[in-house]
């Protein structure tokens, strides 16, 4: 579970660097993935925990 969170944080950092490099024009198009990725990681993590629980 920790490795998934670390991987998610690394992806967020990379996306932030790209966002700064791209500038304000592409900010909105990059903001959507920044919001979506954490939700996908959280959902994936919950599914794995649910499978382990069973």
ZIZI-V935157 format. One record per backbone hydrogen bond with DSSP energy under -0.5 kcal/mol. CO is the residue of the C=O (numbers start at 0). NH is the residue of the N-H. If there is no record, write none. Layout:
BEGIN
co | nh
CO | NH
CO | NH
END
This chain:
BEGIN
co | nh
0 | 4
1 | 5
2 | 6
3 | 7
4 | 8
5 | 9
6 | 10
7 | 11
8 | 12
9 | 13
10 | 14
11 | 15
12 | 16
13 | 17
14 | 18
15 | 19
16 | 20
17 | 21
18 | 22
23 | 26
25 | 29
26 | 30
27 | 31
28 | 32
29 | 33
30 | 34
31 | 35
32 | 36
33 | 37
34 | 38
35 | 39
36 | 40
37 | 41
38 | 42
39 | 43
40 | 44
41 | 45
42 | 46
43 | 47
44 | 48
45 | 49
46 | 50
47 | 51
48 | 52
49 | 53
END
